[in-house]
Amino acid sequence: MPRFDARTLGVDQGSQLLFSDFEHDGEMWIGNGPRRRRVRVQFAEPYKTAPVVQVQVGMWDMSVQSNQRAEILAENISRDGFEIVFKTWGDTKVARVVANWTAIGEVRHDDDWDV
């Protein structure tokens, strides 16, 4: 479990449109089988080490004509950013997805010195 000093605790958050495939019959909307979308997110400022990142679906628009199945997660987390990965499979038809995210970690403090 990461432990942070309150003086150096940094929280960054945002919302990211991952795709909107129904407008142009993209693969998430008309496709079958495994499909994946990966979007890079840049933090407002770098953390001292890779932060803890939580990702959740903020909005999804799915067809009711098929099973609704999906997975969303954060991968490749670094000091500077991470990737949001959205996956679906089978006959699921996804029109669009917005992801909300929060990163919590250690940031530089004014008293930090580079010697």
N, C-alpha and C positions, 0 to 999 in steps of 0.2 A: 504494500500500500504506500503510495507516495505521500510524503509529509512536506508541507510548505510553511515557510516563515510568513506570517501575515504581512510583513513589510515588503515582501517581494512577490506576493500573490498577484497574478495577472489573469484576467478573464476577458476573453474575446468571444464574440458570437455573431451569427449572421444567418441569412436565409439565401438559398441558392436554387434557381430553376435548373433542374437537371436536364429536362428535355420537354418538348411539346410536339409529339410526333403525329397527332391526329390531323394537324393542319396540312401536312404534306405526305400523308400515308407512310410515315417512317416505320422502321422495323419493329419498334415497340408496339405500335398500334396494329399492324397487319401481320407481324411475324408469328412464327411458331417455334417451339423448342427453346433452348437456352439463349437468353439475351442479357447483355450487360452494358451499362453506361458508367463511365468513369469521368469525374469532373474534379479538377485541381482547385483547391482553395488556398489562398495566401493570407496569412495572419497580418493584422494591422502593424505589428512589430514582432521581431523574433523573440522567442522565449530563450532562457538560458539552456534548457534541455527540452527534449520533446514533451509537450504537455499531455494531459489526459483529454481526450476528445470524445464527446457524445454526439451522435447523429440520430435524428428522428424524422419521420415523414411529417412535413408541415401541411401538405396538400397532395392528394392524389385523385386522379380522374381515371377510373377504370370501367371497362365495359361490364355490364351485368349479364352479358350473353355467354360468359365463360368463367371458369374458376378464377378467383382473385388470390394470387400468390405472389409474394415479393420478399426480398431481403434488402436491407440497407445497412451499410457499415462504413467505418472510417478505416482506411489503409494507408500505408506509407507515411505515417505521422513523423514529422521532423520539427526542428526548431522554427522553421519558416512557414510550414503549412502542412496540408494533408490532402488525400483524395477521398471523395465521397464515391462509394460504389453502390449502384442500384442493380439488382438482379431480378429477373423473372424467368419463367420457364413454362413449358407445356403450351396450352391454348390461351393463356392469359393475354388480354389486350389492354395495354396501358396507354392512355392518351397523353398524360403529362404528370410530372411529379416535381414538387418543391421540397427540398430538404432544409431543415433547421439544424443548426449545430452550435455547440458550446465547447470552448477549449479553456482549460484551467491548468495553470502551471507557474513555474518560477520565472520572473522577469528581472532584468537588471534594476538595481536600486541606485539612487543618487550617491550613496556612500560606497558603491563598488568602485574599486580602483584597478586599472590595468597597469601592472608594473612590468 
